[in-house]
Amino acid sequence: MSLILTAALIYGQVALAVAALLALWRLLKGPRAQDRVLALDTFYVCIMLQLLVTGLRLGNPHFLVAALIIALMSFVSSVAAARFLLRGEVIE
């Protein structure tokens, strides 16, 4: 792998780590439930992208599978949180 690509992937990992920390801070600090749900979605996306970039950098396909699992969990949790905030219940 070229030096420029390696440097770009490392920079991407650092930027995603900072974004995940900021989303985690908003998740803990958020004044309303809607802010916290949005922060949780952002946190999931940052972690998923972090796994994808790590998989690219290391050349390991197992990170890609883990990112897919996190993406599915993120979708399910977003739908459940939205239903809870709108209706007050998740399962009818």
N, C-alpha and C positions, 0 to 999 in steps of 0.2 A: 504494500500500500504506500502511496506517495506521502511525502512529508506534509504537503499542503492539505491533503484530505484528512490525515491524522490530526493535524492542528485544528481543522474546521470541526471535526467530530468532538474533539476535546472541548473546544469553545462552546459547541452546542450543548454538551453535557453540563458545563458550568452554568450556562444561561438557563437551561431547563431546571437545574437545581435551585437557582435563585427564584425562578418563577414559582416553583413548587413551595418553597419556603414562604413566599409572599401570599400564596393562596392558602397555605396552612394557617398563617397569621390571621387572614380574613375569616377563615373558618372558625377559629377560636374567639375572635374579637367581634365578629359581625353583629350588628345591633338587631337585625331581624332574621327570621327563619329563611326568608327568600335569599338574603345575602349569603347565608351559610350553605344553602343548597347550591347556589351558583359557585361558591368557593370550592365545594366538594367536587363538582363537575370539573372545574378548572384543575384541581389537584389531581384528579384521576387522569385527565388528559396529559398533564405534565409527567406523571409517572409512566404512563403508557409510552409517550414519546421518548422518555429517558431510557426505557427498556429497548425501544427500537434503535436508538442511536448506539447504545451499548452493544447490541447484537451486530450492528453494522461494523463497529470498531473492532470487535473481537472475532467477527466472522462465525458466530455461533447462532444456529437457527433456533435454539431453545428459548432465547430471549424473545424471538418473534411470537412464539406460541404463548409465552407468558403475557406479552402485550395484548394479544387477542383475547385472552381470558379476562384481563383487566378491562378491556373495552366492553365486553359483554356484561361484566359486573357493573360497570359504570352506567350502561344503558338501563339495566334493570333497577338499579338504585335511583336513578333519575326519575323513572316512571313512578316508582313507589313513593318517592318524596313528593312529586307533583300531585299524585292522587291524594296523599295525606293532607297536603296543604289546601287543596281545593275542597275535599269532601270530609276530611277528618277521619277517614278510614282508608285502609289499603286493600283489604279483601272484602268483597261484598257477600 
